[in-house]
Amino acid sequence: MLKTNLEFRRGVLFVRLEGELTKKTVFLLKENVIANIKKAGIRYVVVNLKKLTQIDFKGMNCLLYMYELCRDNQGKILICGLEKVEIYEKLQKNKLFNYLIQINNEINAFDLVNTL
């Protein structure tokens, strides 16, 4: 199961994921997050993976698609909460850090967004 918590503050959409981001749950991210990015033309998204327990190839593709949407809106996607080694290693192995900006925590997002 996947839970998504969304919060929009100062031009940044914060997405907090809890549970599994896999082929069985990726539709929830598409319905809740991607639809909002498209509809509102959101430029900056921070994805917090601290409570994510599992991610697979479909989940990583969904994060990549979010990156493409933000890029098309002249924005960026930032990622934090990578304390779980296995999730960090999967993202690194699949070269997602070439597209996603890694930050320490959500608060750092405001500082970085203002410099982009």
N, C-alpha and C positions, 0 to 999 in steps of 0.2 A: 504494500500500500504506500501511497505517496500523499503527503500533506504539503500544501503550498500556502505560505503566508505572504501576502503582498502589502507593501506600504510605499506610498509615493510621497517623498519629501524633497523640497527644494530642487525639483527637476530631475531627481534620481528615483528610479523604481528599485526598491529593495525586494528581493525574492529569497525567502527562507524556505529551504527544502528539508523535509523530514521523512525518512523512510527509504524506499528503494526507487531509483530512477532507472527503470528497465523497460523492455519492450512492452510489458504488461501495464505499465503506469505512465508511459511517456505522453499518452493522450491527455492526461490531466494537466501537464505542463503546457501543452499546446493550447488547450482550451482556456486555461487561466492566465497564462503569461503571454504567450505569443500573440494571442488575440488582442490583448491590451497594447502590446508594443505596436502592432499594425494599426489598430484603430486610433490610438492617440499620438502616433509618430514619436514615441519615446526614444530619446537618444542615448541615455545612460542607464545601465542596469547593473546592479550589484547582486550577485548570486552567492548566498551563504550556504555552504555545504556542510557546516559543522554537524548537523544532525542527520546527514545522509549516511545510510548504512551500506548501500550498494549502488553501483552504476555499471551499465553494460554499454555495448557499442551503440545501441539505439539512443540511450540517454546522452552519450557523448555527442552523437549527431544532432540531437535536439539543442544542446548547448552551442554547437557550432552554427546551427541555423539562427539561434538568437543573436549570435555575434554578427552574422550576415545582415540581419534586420537592423541592428544598431548601426552597423557600418553604413548601410544604405541611408540611414537618417543622419549621417555625419557624426556618429557617436561611438561609444566604446562599451564593452562589457567587462566588468571587473568581477573577480572571484575571490572569496575568502572562506575561512573555516576549513582549511585543508589539514586538519590535525590527524585524520585517519590515513595512515601510510598507504594502504592498499588503494584508496581512491586517488591520492596524489600520484602514485606510481602509474595507475591506469591513464590518467590525464597526461602525464609526462611521456609515457610510452607512445601514446597516440598523437603526440605533438600538439596538443590543444593549447599549451602555453605559448605557442607561436601566435595565437589569436586572442587568448584571454589574458587580461592583465591581473596578475596575482597581487593582492593586498593583504595586510595583516588582519584588519578588521573593518567593519562597516564604517566606523567613524573616519578612517583614513580616506574613504571614498570621496567625501566632500572636498578635501584638500586636493586630491588628485584630479577630480573633475574640473575644478577651477583652473588647473594648469593645462588642461588638454585643449 
